[in-house]
Amino acid sequence: MSHCHSTPHMSRSPPLNLFSAIGFGVGTKFASKDMMPGWESHSWGYHGDDGKKFHGGQGTSYSSTFGKGDTVKCRVDQSARTMFFTKNGVDLGEALNDLRGRLYPVLGIMSHGAKVATNFTWEPPALPAQDKGDKHDSGITSLPPRQWRRGSREHFRHANRK
């Protein structure tokens, strides 16, 4: 099982309104840099403003909302082509499946003044006690760090050309 771990932690979040949201997940190199994760066919994501999971512009009910003070983790099983999340150490279950292509972490912020701390790695994280024994952690292997760094630099260079 390949393992992608992404941990956004919201340190400050303004009051949400119609044009305010934070979402994260994964996308291919073809994912739009101008849309939230999952709003088009090349990305998949979980949004904090409504708790929905998104892919191809379709949002469906998934879990509760997330925001200030929450720690949300995203895990990807490349062999099964699935993605799931935990929120504050609680496994939310499988969110999306049929993920395709080489995937990169995607963070979408539509919130003026929001601050998000992130940790993107292909290594299994040290899990808190409530996450120990998580069925999704068995058989985890990692991708070579060099491959991850090369791909992320290419992706973020493209995103910063605007």
N, CA and C of each residue as an Amber inpcrd file, in Angstrom:
protein
   486
   0.8440000  -1.1570000   0.0000000   0.0000000   0.0000000   0.0000000
   0.8950000   1.2280000   0.0000000   0.7650000   2.0940000  -0.9490000
   1.4730000   3.3650000  -0.9240000   0.7070000   4.2860000  -0.0040000
   1.3940000   5.2020000   0.5820000   0.8030000   5.9760000   1.6530000
   1.1040000   7.4510000   1.4530000   0.0840000   8.2360000   1.3320000
   0.2330000   9.6830000   1.2810000  -0.4260000  10.2290000   2.5260000
   0.2770000  11.0340000   3.2660000  -0.2510000  11.5590000   4.5130000
  -0.2220000  13.0710000   4.4240000  -1.3190000  13.6910000   4.7310000
  -1.4180000  15.1280000   4.6710000  -2.1770000  15.5820000   5.9030000
  -1.6270000  16.4990000   6.6560000  -2.2600000  16.9030000   7.8970000
  -2.4320000  18.4100000   7.9640000  -3.5220000  18.9470000   7.4570000
  -3.7770000  20.3650000   7.6950000  -4.2630000  20.5730000   9.1240000
  -3.7910000  21.5900000   9.7730000  -4.2680000  21.9500000  11.1030000
  -4.6210000  23.4260000  11.0420000  -5.8770000  23.7470000  11.2500000
  -6.3290000  25.1170000  11.1550000  -5.9930000  25.8630000  12.4370000
  -5.1750000  26.8990000  12.3330000  -4.8200000  27.6710000  13.5110000
  -5.7200000  28.8890000  13.6700000  -6.3050000  29.3410000  12.5990000
  -7.2140000  30.4710000  12.6610000  -8.1400000  30.3600000  11.4720000
  -9.4020000  30.5030000  11.7150000 -10.3490000  30.4210000  10.6150000
 -11.3840000  31.5140000  10.7860000 -11.5520000  32.3750000   9.7950000
 -12.5510000  33.4300000   9.9080000 -13.9460000  32.8250000   9.8490000
 -14.9630000  33.5790000  10.2550000 -16.3270000  33.0590000  10.1280000
 -16.6010000  32.6890000   8.6730000 -17.1940000  31.5240000   8.4700000
 -17.4640000  31.0740000   7.1070000 -18.6860000  31.7730000   6.5440000
 -18.6330000  32.0780000   5.2740000 -19.7910000  32.6110000   4.5700000
 -19.8350000  31.9310000   3.2140000 -20.6710000  32.4000000   2.3270000
 -20.8520000  31.7580000   1.0290000 -19.5420000  31.6150000   0.2580000
 -18.6150000  32.5450000   0.4290000 -17.3710000  32.5230000  -0.3340000
 -16.1700000  32.1430000   0.5280000 -16.3880000  31.3690000   1.5670000
 -15.3230000  31.0190000   2.4850000 -15.2890000  29.5140000   2.6990000
 -14.1530000  28.8750000   2.3700000 -14.0520000  27.4210000   2.5220000
 -12.5930000  26.9890000   2.5240000 -12.3350000  25.8500000   3.1720000
 -11.0370000  25.1940000   3.1350000 -11.2890000  23.7410000   2.7830000
 -10.5410000  23.2280000   1.8110000 -10.6890000  21.8320000   1.4260000
  -9.3380000  21.2670000   1.0450000  -9.1890000  19.9660000   1.2030000
  -7.9370000  19.3650000   0.7790000  -8.1460000  17.9310000   0.3410000
  -7.1630000  17.4450000  -0.4020000  -7.2200000  16.0920000  -0.9320000
  -6.0490000  15.8700000  -1.8570000  -6.3090000  15.2800000  -3.0110000
  -5.2630000  15.0050000  -3.9930000  -5.7640000  15.3390000  -5.3920000
  -4.8130000  15.5320000  -6.3040000  -5.1580000  15.7930000  -7.6940000
  -4.0120000  15.3840000  -8.6040000  -4.3100000  15.2430000  -9.8760000
  -3.2780000  14.9520000 -10.8660000  -2.6620000  16.2660000 -11.3340000
  -1.6530000  16.1830000 -12.1950000  -1.0320000  17.4090000 -12.7090000
  -1.9990000  18.2040000 -13.5800000  -3.0960000  17.5940000 -13.9770000
  -4.0850000  18.2810000 -14.8020000  -5.1610000  18.9840000 -13.9720000
  -5.1110000  18.8580000 -12.6610000  -6.1090000  19.4900000 -11.7940000
  -6.0180000  21.0080000 -11.9150000  -7.1570000  21.6540000 -11.9330000
  -7.2100000  23.1060000 -12.0170000  -6.6280000  23.7340000 -10.7570000
  -5.8070000  24.7480000 -10.9270000  -5.2330000  25.4750000  -9.7920000
  -6.1850000  26.5660000  -9.3080000  -7.3030000  26.7430000 -10.0010000
  -8.2580000  27.7950000  -9.6700000  -9.5400000  27.2660000  -9.0500000
  -9.5770000  25.9900000  -8.7210000 -10.7880000  25.3930000  -8.1610000
 -10.4680000  24.6480000  -6.8770000 -11.4740000  24.4840000  -6.0620000
 -11.3230000  23.7030000  -4.8310000 -11.1220000  22.2320000  -5.1860000
 -10.4430000  21.4710000  -4.3220000 -10.2480000  20.0410000  -4.5800000
 -11.5780000  19.3220000  -4.7970000 -11.6570000  18.5910000  -5.9060000
 -12.8590000  17.8160000  -6.2140000 -13.8910000  18.5300000  -7.0580000
 -13.6780000  19.7930000  -7.3570000 -14.6520000  20.5260000  -8.1610000
 -14.5420000  20.2010000  -9.6460000 -13.5480000  19.4040000 -10.0090000
 -13.4250000  18.9530000 -11.3930000 -12.8840000  17.5280000 -11.3940000
 -12.7610000  16.9340000 -12.5750000 -12.5010000  15.4940000 -12.6760000
 -11.0740000  15.0560000 -12.3440000 -10.1370000  15.9750000 -12.2030000
  -8.7470000  15.6000000 -11.9430000  -8.3410000  15.7720000 -10.4800000
  -9.3140000  15.9600000  -9.5940000  -8.9950000  16.0790000  -8.1720000
 -10.1130000  15.4860000  -7.3200000  -9.7440000  15.1670000  -6.0740000
 -10.6560000  14.5540000  -5.1080000 -10.4220000  15.2690000  -3.7930000
 -11.4870000  15.6270000  -3.0600000 -11.2550000  16.3500000  -1.8190000
 -12.3750000  16.2830000  -0.8040000 -12.0610000  16.7530000   0.3940000
 -12.9610000  16.8450000   1.5410000 -12.9690000  18.3080000   1.9580000
 -14.1620000  18.8990000   2.0820000 -14.2930000  20.3280000   2.3530000
 -14.7660000  20.5830000   3.7790000 -14.1150000  21.5400000   4.4340000
 -14.4180000  21.8540000   5.8210000 -15.6920000  22.6380000   6.0360000
 -16.1260000  23.4070000   5.0450000 -17.3000000  24.2530000   5.2490000
 -18.6050000  23.4700000   5.2980000 -18.6710000  22.3400000   4.5870000
 -19.9230000  21.5680000   4.5490000 -19.7420000  20.0900000   4.8920000
 -18.5000000  19.6370000   5.0810000 -18.2470000  18.2380000   5.4350000
 -18.4530000  17.2560000   4.2960000 -18.5540000  17.7590000   3.0720000
 -18.7910000  16.8810000   1.9220000 -17.4850000  16.4390000   1.2720000
 -17.5450000  15.3020000   0.5930000 -16.4470000  14.8200000  -0.2440000
 -16.8050000  15.1860000  -1.6810000 -15.7800000  15.5350000  -2.4640000
 -16.0210000  16.0160000  -3.8210000 -15.1510000  15.3030000  -4.8460000
 -15.7330000  15.0730000  -6.0120000 -15.0040000  14.6380000  -7.2020000
 -15.8790000  14.9500000  -8.4050000 -15.2580000  15.4580000  -9.4610000
 -15.9860000  15.7540000 -10.6870000 -17.0840000  16.7890000 -10.5080000
 -16.9170000  17.6790000  -9.5340000 -17.9060000  18.7190000  -9.2970000
 -19.0950000  18.2680000  -8.4680000 -19.1220000  17.0060000  -8.0960000
 -20.2380000  16.4670000  -7.3150000 -19.8430000  16.3480000  -5.8510000
 -20.5980000  16.9880000  -4.9820000 -20.3810000  16.8720000  -3.5500000
 -21.4180000  15.9420000  -2.9500000 -20.9590000  15.0030000  -2.1280000
 -21.8820000  14.1010000  -1.4420000 -21.5550000  14.0910000   0.0460000
 -22.5460000  13.8060000   0.8410000 -22.4040000  13.7910000   2.2900000
 -21.2960000  12.8260000   2.7020000 -20.4410000  13.2630000   3.6310000
 -19.3440000  12.4110000   4.0910000 -19.2120000  12.4520000   5.6110000
 -18.9610000  13.6330000   6.1710000 -18.7310000  13.7350000   7.6070000
 -19.1130000  15.1290000   8.0790000 -18.7010000  15.4480000   9.2970000
 -18.9810000  16.7740000   9.8370000 -17.9980000  17.7910000   9.2590000
 -18.2650000  19.0450000   9.5060000 -17.3930000  20.1180000   9.0430000
 -16.0950000  20.1090000   9.8540000 -15.0790000  20.8300000   9.3570000
 -13.8550000  21.0180000  10.1310000 -13.4120000  22.4540000   9.9970000
 -12.6430000  22.9130000  10.9690000 -12.1840000  24.2970000  10.9720000
 -11.1640000  24.5380000  12.0560000 -11.2470000  25.6930000  12.6930000
 -10.2730000  26.1200000  13.6850000 -10.0510000  25.0440000  14.7450000
  -8.7570000  24.7030000  14.9500000  -8.3760000  23.7550000  15.9810000
  -8.4450000  22.2910000  15.5920000  -9.0020000  21.9740000  14.4390000
  -9.1190000  20.5790000  14.0090000  -7.8470000  20.1150000  13.3050000
  -7.5430000  18.8470000  13.4610000  -6.4610000  18.2030000  12.7160000
  -7.0950000  17.1270000  11.8540000  -6.9290000  17.2660000  10.5550000
  -7.5190000  16.3330000   9.5970000  -6.3830000  15.6620000   8.8380000
  -6.4360000  14.3420000   8.7380000  -5.4190000  13.5830000   8.0060000
  -6.0560000  12.9220000   6.7970000  -5.3160000  12.9360000   5.7120000
  -5.7430000  12.2930000   4.4670000  -4.7870000  11.1400000   4.1960000
  -5.3440000  10.0020000   3.8840000  -4.5120000   8.8510000   3.5170000
  -4.9910000   8.3130000   2.1810000  -4.0180000   7.9200000   1.3630000
  -4.3220000   7.3830000   0.0400000  -3.7100000   5.9940000  -0.0690000
  -4.5280000   5.0400000  -0.4800000  -4.0450000   3.6890000  -0.7780000
  -3.9550000   3.6070000  -2.2960000  -2.7370000   3.7560000  -2.8230000
  -2.5470000   3.7920000  -4.2770000  -2.9470000   2.4770000  -4.9310000
  -2.6880000   1.3500000  -4.2700000  -3.0050000   0.0610000  -4.8960000
  -4.5120000  -0.1630000  -4.9910000  -5.2670000   0.2760000  -3.9960000
  -6.7270000   0.1280000  -4.0320000  -7.4030000   1.3430000  -4.6660000
  -6.6120000   2.4020000  -4.9250000  -7.1140000   3.6550000  -5.5090000
  -8.2110000   4.2730000  -4.6500000  -7.9760000   4.2930000  -3.3310000
  -8.9520000   4.8500000  -2.3940000  -8.3100000   5.9240000  -1.5230000
  -9.1650000   6.7700000  -0.9450000  -8.7380000   7.8510000  -0.0700000
  -9.6540000   7.8600000   1.1410000  -9.0750000   8.0950000   2.3060000
  -9.8950000   8.2520000   3.4920000  -9.2700000   9.2930000   4.4040000
 -10.0340000   9.7410000   5.3800000  -9.6140000  10.8120000   6.2700000
  -9.8260000  10.4200000   7.7240000  -9.0660000  11.0890000   8.6050000
  -9.3510000  11.0680000  10.0330000  -9.5030000  12.5190000  10.4610000
 -10.3310000  12.7430000  11.4600000 -10.5120000  14.0870000  12.0120000
 -10.2920000  13.9930000  13.5110000  -9.2920000  14.7090000  14.0050000
  -8.9450000  14.6940000  15.4250000  -8.7870000  13.2690000  15.9450000
  -8.1630000  12.4080000  15.1270000  -7.8610000  11.0420000  15.5230000
  -8.9620000  10.0310000  15.2800000 -10.1230000  10.4680000  14.8070000
 -11.2440000   9.5550000  14.5580000 -11.2920000   9.2040000  13.0730000
 -11.2770000   7.9150000  12.7590000 -11.3320000   7.4450000  11.3720000
 -12.7110000   7.7430000  10.7950000 -12.7560000   8.5070000   9.7130000
 -14.0230000   8.8550000   9.0660000 -14.4150000   7.8440000   7.9960000
 -13.5610000   6.8660000   7.7400000 -13.8590000   5.8470000   6.7390000
 -13.4790000   6.2830000   5.3360000 -13.6870000   5.3840000   4.4020000
 -13.3440000   5.6650000   3.0040000 -14.1720000   6.8310000   2.4930000
 -13.4900000   7.7740000   1.8760000 -14.1730000   8.9450000   1.3360000
 -14.4230000   8.7870000  -0.1560000 -13.3820000   8.4430000  -0.8850000
 -13.4750000   8.3980000  -2.3390000 -12.6950000   7.2040000  -2.8610000
 -13.1010000   6.7260000  -4.0380000 -12.3860000   5.6120000  -4.6550000
 -12.2160000   5.8930000  -6.1390000 -11.5600000   5.0050000  -6.8150000
 -11.2760000   5.1400000  -8.2380000 -10.3720000   6.3410000  -8.5340000
  -9.4310000   6.6230000  -7.6090000  -8.4450000   7.6680000  -7.8450000
  -7.5240000   7.1940000  -8.9620000  -7.1940000   8.0810000  -9.8810000
  -6.3920000   7.6940000 -11.0390000  -5.2420000   8.6620000 -11.2610000
  -4.1520000   8.1260000 -11.8020000  -3.0090000   8.9480000 -12.1830000
  -2.0380000   9.1770000 -11.0440000  -0.9600000   9.8860000 -11.3690000
   0.0240000  10.2750000 -10.3590000  -0.5900000  11.4110000  -9.5490000
  -0.6100000  11.2490000  -8.2430000  -1.3440000  12.1790000  -7.3930000
  -0.4210000  13.0940000  -6.5960000  -0.8840000  14.3240000  -6.3980000
  -0.1880000  15.3420000  -5.6330000  -1.1420000  15.8680000  -4.5710000
  -0.6190000  16.3370000  -3.4250000  -1.5100000  16.9340000  -2.4260000
  -2.0990000  18.2270000  -2.9650000  -3.3490000  18.4710000  -2.6310000
  -4.0430000  19.6750000  -3.0830000  -4.6970000  20.3260000  -1.8690000
  -4.4910000  21.6220000  -1.7090000  -5.0980000  22.3960000  -0.6400000
  -5.7890000  23.5800000  -1.2820000  -7.0720000  23.7360000  -1.0190000
  -7.8330000  24.8580000  -1.5550000  -8.3150000  25.7410000  -0.4190000
  -8.0580000  27.0380000  -0.5210000  -8.4780000  27.9770000   0.5200000
  -9.2360000  29.1180000  -0.1380000 -10.4770000  29.2960000   0.2690000
 -11.2860000  30.4300000  -0.1820000 -11.7130000  31.2030000   1.0630000
 -10.7450000  31.5710000   1.8870000 -11.0150000  32.2340000   3.1590000
  -9.9750000  33.3130000   3.3820000 -10.3900000  34.5560000   3.3510000
  -9.4650000  35.6550000   3.5860000  -8.9430000  35.5800000   5.0200000
  -7.6340000  35.5460000   5.1750000  -7.0170000  35.5540000   6.4930000
  -6.8600000  34.2040000   7.1580000  -7.2600000  33.1320000   6.4820000
  -7.1280000  31.7970000   7.0850000  -5.6640000  31.3890000   7.1310000
  -5.2920000  30.6660000   8.1680000  -3.9420000  30.1220000   8.2990000
  -4.0670000  28.6210000   8.4730000  -3.3100000  27.8860000   7.6720000
  -3.3630000  26.4280000   7.7110000  -1.9410000  25.8990000   7.7750000
  -1.6420000  25.0950000   8.7770000  -0.3430000  24.4270000   8.8690000
  -0.4890000  23.0590000   8.2230000   0.4690000  22.6840000   7.3790000
   0.3690000  21.4030000   6.6750000   1.6140000  20.5580000   6.8870000
   1.4540000  19.2780000   6.6520000   2.5550000  18.3220000   6.7010000
   2.2980000  17.3160000   5.5880000   3.0380000  17.4060000   4.5010000
   2.8770000  16.4830000   3.3840000   4.0550000  15.5140000   3.3810000
   3.7700000  14.2290000   3.4400000   4.8290000  13.2260000   3.4460000
   4.3140000  11.9170000   2.8840000   5.2250000  11.1180000   2.4050000
   4.8750000   9.7690000   1.9530000   5.2030000   8.7490000   3.0300000
   5.7330000   9.1870000   4.1380000   6.0920000   8.2760000   5.2220000
   4.9160000   8.1070000   6.1700000   4.7470000   6.9260000   6.7540000
   3.7000000   6.7480000   7.7580000   3.9780000   7.6490000   8.9530000
   2.9800000   8.4040000   9.4200000   3.1850000   9.2900000  10.5580000
   3.1910000   8.5140000  11.8720000   3.7350000   9.1380000  12.9000000
   3.5910000   8.5880000  14.2480000   2.1540000   8.8750000  14.6530000
   1.3970000   7.8520000  14.9280000  -0.0250000   8.0190000  15.1800000
  -0.3160000   8.1850000  16.6590000  -1.3050000   9.0460000  16.9980000
  -1.7130000   9.1620000  18.3890000  -2.3460000   7.8520000  18.8560000
  -2.4790000   7.6870000  20.1660000  -2.9720000   6.4320000  20.7440000
  -4.2970000   5.9880000  20.1410000  -5.2270000   6.9110000  19.8930000
  -6.5290000   6.5030000  19.3770000  -6.4550000   6.0020000  17.9380000
  -5.3540000   6.2870000  17.2260000  -5.1950000   5.8060000  15.8570000
  -4.4510000   4.4760000  15.7970000  -3.8560000   4.0210000  16.8940000
  -3.0890000   2.7770000  16.8840000  -3.9970000   1.6250000  16.4730000
  -3.4480000   0.7530000  15.6460000  -4.2280000  -0.3970000  15.2080000
  -5.2030000  -0.0680000  14.1000000  -5.1430000   1.1130000  13.5400000
  -6.0130000   1.4920000  12.4270000  -5.8240000   0.4870000  11.3040000
  -6.9080000  -0.1130000  10.8490000  -6.8280000  -1.1560000   9.8250000
  -6.1490000  -0.6700000   8.5510000  -6.1670000   0.6390000   8.3070000
  -5.6030000   1.1850000   7.0800000  -4.0820000   1.2610000   7.1240000
  -3.4680000   1.0530000   8.2940000  -2.0270000   1.1830000   8.4170000
  -1.2720000  -0.1080000   8.1380000  -1.9490000  -1.2210000   7.9680000
  -1.2400000  -2.4820000   7.7860000  -0.6170000  -2.5490000   6.3980000
   0.6290000  -2.9950000   6.3520000   1.3020000  -3.1940000   5.0720000
   1.6990000  -1.9280000   4.3580000   1.9390000  -0.8490000   5.0640000
   2.2800000   0.4170000   4.4210000   3.7260000   0.3920000   3.9460000
   3.9360000   0.8380000   2.7260000   5.2820000   1.0570000   2.2100000
   5.3520000   2.4950000   1.7450000   6.5430000   2.9980000   1.5630000
   6.6620000   4.3990000   1.1710000   7.2590000   4.5150000  -0.2200000
   6.9720000   5.6520000  -0.8470000   7.5870000   5.9720000  -2.1270000
   8.9290000   6.6360000  -1.8580000   9.8660000   6.5460000  -2.7920000
  11.1600000   7.1990000  -2.5910000  10.9890000   8.7030000  -2.4210000
  11.6020000   9.3140000  -1.3830000  11.4620000  10.7510000  -1.1620000
  11.8670000  11.5790000  -2.3680000  12.8940000  11.1530000  -3.1050000
  13.3310000  11.9190000  -4.2720000  12.1880000  12.0480000  -5.2830000
  11.4510000  10.9680000  -5.5090000  10.3280000  10.9930000  -6.4490000
   9.2670000  11.9810000  -5.9740000   8.9740000  12.0080000  -4.6800000
   7.9670000  12.9190000  -4.1280000   8.4160000  14.3690000  -4.2840000
   9.6880000  14.6650000  -3.9250000  10.1560000  16.0480000  -4.0040000
  10.1270000  16.5620000  -5.4350000  10.5580000  15.7490000  -6.3890000
  10.5790000  16.1790000  -7.7840000   9.1670000  16.4990000  -8.2490000
   8.2120000  15.6590000  -7.9410000   6.8340000  15.8680000  -8.3710000
   6.2030000  17.0710000  -7.7180000   6.4480000  17.2800000  -6.4230000
   5.8190000  18.3980000  -5.7370000   6.4060000  19.7190000  -6.2050000
   7.7230000  19.7650000  -6.4550000   8.3160000  21.0090000  -6.9630000
   7.7140000  21.3770000  -8.3070000   7.5660000  20.3960000  -9.1790000
   6.9930000  20.6470000 -10.4990000   5.5640000  21.1610000 -10.3650000
   4.7960000  20.5490000  -9.4890000   3.3980000  20.9350000  -9.3120000
   3.2880000  22.3530000  -8.7500000   4.0750000  22.6840000  -7.7050000
   3.9620000  23.9860000  -7.0860000   4.5580000  25.0850000  -7.9550000
   5.5810000  24.7800000  -8.7650000   6.0860000  25.7750000  -9.7170000
   4.9760000  26.1610000 -10.6760000   4.2510000  25.1660000 -11.1820000
   3.1610000  25.4360000 -12.1130000   2.0700000  26.2630000 -11.4370000
   1.7650000  25.9470000 -10.1850000   0.6980000  26.6400000  -9.4610000
   1.0640000  28.0910000  -9.1870000   2.3610000  28.4110000  -9.0710000
   2.7850000  29.7630000  -8.7210000   3.0620000  30.6500000  -9.9290000
   2.7660000  30.1940000 -11.1290000   3.0450000  30.9970000 -12.3340000
   2.0790000  32.1510000 -12.5140000   1.0040000  32.1830000 -11.7980000
  -0.0320000  33.2140000 -12.0050000   0.4480000  34.5800000 -11.6370000
